[in-house]
Amino acid sequence: MPDLTVDDHRQRILDDIEPLAAYQQPLMDVLGLAAAEDVRAAVSLPGFDNSSHDGYAVRFADVATASADAPVHLPVVGEIGAGQANLLALAPGTSAKIMTGAPMPAGADTVVPYEWTDRGVANVVISQAPSELGEHVRPLGDDVREGDLVVAEGTVLGPRHLGLLAAVGRATVAARPRPRVVVLSTGSELRDPGQQLGHDSIYDGNSYLLAAAARAAGAIAYRVGIVPDEPPKFLDALHDQLVRADLVITSGGVSQGDYDVVKEALRPAGVWFGAVAMQPGKPQGFGRVGDDRIPIFTLPGNPVSCYVSFHVFVLPALRRMMGIRPEIRPTVSARLTHDVRSFPGRRQFLRGWYDGGSVSPVGGAASHLIGDLANANCLVDIPAEADAVTAGSTVDVLLLGD
């Protein structure tokens, strides 16, 4: 059976994943999530005519002729502060002190800034005329009108959106929750950072790498840690975690070795294992486990392979769960700075450094080179039909946003 293409495997995954159910959530809980509803303003912004300067509220007709040589003198009949609007109306030929953001009293249509006056208390001397009626006044609805669409369904909510939603009075917004992602690493040779290494042991970087990548994608990540190469212990650890999982990621144990615990444990449960025509990341697995049929991604054990697999396969699934579109993040085009060789018949994801319009390869193609991975900021997508790409060619680049 020929290897699956990257696109075919990813589409099979996306066809199997459903968005999580949306519900109303507090604003501070939805940062980075997608709105699951259209939100329209319940109030206008500003909600009333107000001053954009500290100064004096006046009628334009009363001050239109003011100049340094012929200043206008007006009595000051009150003071209006933001949230302290006791003066509701202004008679012709009078003025009122007004602070920035305070509502304009009826009868006033213009604000004269302090800088154009002597800052009088009982009477004010105005030595410069406004250029037009309404100067330094922010009219009702100047920014947003009641009923305006302020956030469209599908918008990924950032700080500016949350500020706008709060400003129009929304305390909650419908959004899909952050997926709960459980991450397990398999391998009897693995040790947690800080532990003593034996002559044949290595530190577990994959679970940290994948949990951090899931968190950077907006998920809630639970790093379970290391599971030995024993199917019963792996299954016990897995099923203990399913109660708090919307999605599970494992790394290691999916290749062709004698101790591929994940494959041995999960194949009887109907999880698919096979080869995808890509480098790195050829051995892959995907399916559902447990009574609640939780999606599980079984990724290769080499760190670069599991990280590339996360971005190519897991990240689109998480974005679908959260309702973030497009689910497959778009690439950018860049000019390749050096010749590269590829693997005919396999789509290669080469580590690179993207610098505006150009991209340079970083390190070699081997899937264990995590040092080179840490120094990259993108993946260069080399088509399966190419065995070499020359410097100066235009290539697709997947930026690594984390």
N, C-alpha and C positions, 0 to 999 in steps of 0.2 A: 504494500500500500504506500503510495507516495506521501511525502511529508505534507502536512497542511500548510497553506500560506498564512502569513501573519494576518492578513485581512480576513481570511475565512475563519481562523480561530477566534479572532476578536469579535467578529460578527456573531458567531455561535454563542459567545459569552453574553454579548449585549442582548441577544434575542431571549436569553434566559433570565436576565436581571430586570426587576421591576423597581420603579421609584418607591421610596418609603412613603407612608401616608403622611400628609401634611397636617399640621395643627397650629393654632395660634400660640406664638411664643413671645416672651418679652424681648424688647429691642436689643438689649445687650447680649442676648443668647443667640442672635441670628447673624452676627458678623461673619461674613464669608459664605453664608448660605444663600440659596436662590429664593426669591419671593415666589410663593405659590398662589398669588392672587394679584389682581390689579388693585392699586390703592389710589383713591381719589381724595383730594383735599376736602376736609370737612369745614375748613375755615380759609379765609384769604390771608395772604401774607404781603404786606402788613395787614393787620386786621382793622386798621383805622388810619386816617391821615396822621402822620407824625413828623416830628422835626428831625432832620439829619444833622443838625448842629446845635451847640449851646448858643443861645442868643435871645432874640425877642420875636415873639409872634406879633405880626402886624397885618394891616390891610395894605396891599401893594399900592393902591391909589394914594394912601397917606404918605408914602415914602418915595414915590417914583422920582421926585425931583431933588432928593437929598444929594449934597456934594460937600466937599471940604469947605468951599467958599460960602455955601448956603445950606448949612445943616438943618435937619428937621428935628424939632423938639416934641416929644410925646410923653404924656404921663404914663407911669407904670402902675397898672391896677392890680397886679397879682403875680404869682410865680407858679409854674406848672412843672412838676417833676415826673419822671417816668414812674408809673404806678401810684402817683399821688396827684391825680388830676382833679383838683377842687374847683378850678375856674373853668366853667363849661362854655362860656360865651364872652365875646369881646366886642365892645361898642366901637363905632367908627371914631377915629381920632385918638385912640388909646393903644397901648401895647402891654404885653405881659412877658416877663421872663419865662423862657422855656428851655428845658434840658433835652439833650439828644434822646430820641425815642419816645418822648412825651407826646400825648395826643394834641392835635391842633384844636383850639377852641372854635366854636361856631363864630363866624364873622371874620376870622383871620384866614389869610390865604398864602402868606409868605413868611419866611423867617430871615431876619437880619442877624448875621453872626456877631458875636461879641466884638470881633476885631474891627468892625465898622462903626463902633460906638464908643462912648465914654464909660460904658458899663454902669450907668446910673441906676439908682435904687428906686427913688420916688419919681424921677424924671430921667429920660434917656435922650442923649444927643446923638443923632444918626448922621454920619458924615459921608456915607456912600450908599447909593441907591442900588437895589437889586436890578439885575439885567432883565428879568421877566417875572411875570406873575407866577407864583408857585415855586420860586427858587428856594432851595434848601428844605423842601417839603417832600416827604415820601408818601405818595398817595396810596389809599387803600387798594390792595390787589396788585400793586406795582410788580411784585415778584411772582406770586401764585394767586390764582383766582379760585374761590370755592368751587369745587367740582372738577378742577383740573386733574388730569392723570399725573401723579407725582412719582409713582413707581410702577413699572409694568411687570406683569407676571414673567418670571424667568430672570429678572435682574439679580445679579449677584450683589448682595448687600454689603457695601463698604461703609466707612465712617461717615461719608457725606450723605449717603442715603438715610442712615440712621438719624443723623441730625435733622434732615428734612422731615422724616416721618414724625419725629418728636415735635418739630416746630408746627406741624399741622394737627397735632393732638393725638396721634396714634401711639398707644402704649404697647401694642402688640402687632404682629404681622404673621400671616400664615406662611409657614416654611416647613420643608421636610427636615427631619432631625439629622444630626450628624450620625453617620453609620458607626456602629460599634465594631471595631476590627480587632480580632484576636490574632496575635502573631506567635508562632511556635517555630523554634529551630530544632532540627533533629541532627543527632550525631554524638556518638559516645566519646568522640575526641574533643568535644567542645567544653570550654570552661568559661565562667563568667569573668568579666574584667575585674581585676583585683585578686583573683585566686592564683594559687601557685600552678604553674604549668609543668606537666611531665614531659618526658622526652618525645612523646608522640601526641601531645595535645596542643590545641590552638584556642585562642580566645574567640568567643562568639560575637562577631560584629554584625551578622546578618539580621538578628532580631532587632537590634538597635536601629540599623539602617532602614528596615521595613517599617517599624513602628513610627520612626520619625517621619518617613515619607508619607505614611497614612495620616499622621497628625498634620503635616504641612498641607495635605490635600483637603483638610477640613474635618477629618474623621476623629472619633475618640479611639485611641489606640491602647490596647492592653498587651503589654509584652509579657508573655508567659515564661519565656526562657527556654531552657534546654531540655530536650527529651532524648533519652538514650535510644540506640538502635535495636529496640525490642518492640515488636508490634503490639503486644498487650499493654505495655506501659504507654505507648503512643496513643492507643485508642482510649485508655483511661484518661489521660491528660486532655485529649481532644474533647471527649464527651463531658468532662467536668466543666469545660469552658463554654459549651454551646449555649448555656442559659443566658449568657451576657453578650452573645455575638450576633451581629447582622451579617458578618462576613468573616471568614477565617483565611489566613495566609500561613502556609508552611514553607520552609526552605530546606532543601536537601532531601535525599532519599527517593529521587524520582528517575534516576538514570538506569543503567544496565548492570549495576554491581550486585554482589551477593548480599549486601546489607542495605538494600534500598527499602527501608522500613515503611515509608509512606505509601509507596506503591503496593507493597505486600499487604498492608493493613487496609487500604481503601479500595483497591480494585474489586474485592468481593462485594463492596457496598455500591458498586456501579459508577464510581468516579472514573472518568476517562483519563487515560495516560497515553501519550504519544509524542511524536516528533513534529515540530514546527520548523519550517524552512527559514531559519534565522540564525544569526551569530552575533553576540552570544545569546544563549537561552533556548537551545534546541529542545531539550526535554521539558515537557509541560504536562500539567494535569489540571483538570477542572471538573467540578461536579457539585453535588449537594449531599449533605450528611445530616444525620439526626432526625428525630421525629418532626422537627419544624423545617426540615429541608434547607439548612443554612448553606449558602454558596461557599465553596472552598476552592482556593487557588493553591496548587502545589507547585512551587517554583524551584528551580535548580539551586544547588548549594553554593556554587561559586558566587562571590559577592557581586561582581559586575553583572553576571547573568541574572541574578534575582532582582537587582535594581532596574536593569533594562526591562525585564519582564513586568515589573511593577508598573513602570511608566507606559508600556505598550498595551498591557492587558488589564491590570487591576485598576489603574487610575480611571480609565473610561467607565468601568463598572461603578466605582465610587461616585463619579460625577452623575451617572444615570440615577443612582440611588438618591442623590441629593437634588436632582432636577436641574443640574447645571448643564447648560448647552453652550457650545457643542460638546458632546461627550468625548469625542476624540479631539484633543487639543490641536489647533492648526500649527503647521510648520511655517518657517520663514525661508526665503531663498538667500543663499550666500555663495560667494566665490571661494572655491577651494584653493588654499595657498600652497599645498604640496600634493605630489602624486600619492595615491593610495592604491593598494591592491585589495581585492575582495575575494569572497568565496563563491565561485559560480554556483548558481542554483539556490543560494541562501541570501536572504536580505540581511545586510549587515548594519548594525547600529554602532558606529564608531565614536568613541569619546572625542570631543573637540572643544575648542575655545572660540566662541563667537564674538566678533568685534565689529559691530556694525554690519557692513556689507560683506565681510570676509569671515572664513572659518578655517582654523588650523587644527590638524589632528593632534591629540594629546596622548602620548605613550603608544603602546602596542595594542594589538587586537585581543590578547589573551584575557580570559574571563576572570582571572584571579587578581588582576592588577588594580586593587582598590585605591592605592596611592594615586595612580593616574586618574581614577574616577573622581577622587576628591578635588583634583586640580582642573577638572573640566566644568564647563557651564552649559554644555549642550550635547546632543547626540546627532551625529551626521548619518542621515538615512541613505544608504547605498542600495540601489535596486538589486534584486536577486539576479537579474540577467547580466549584471556588470561584473567583470573579473578585474577591472582596473578603472580608475578615474584619474584623469590628468589634472595637474595644477591649472587653474584658470577656469575649470568647468563650474557650472552652476549646480549646486546640490541643495536638497531639502534639509533643513535643520530643525530639530525639536529642542526648544529651549527648556532648560531645567530650572523651573521657577523657584525651587526650594533652596 
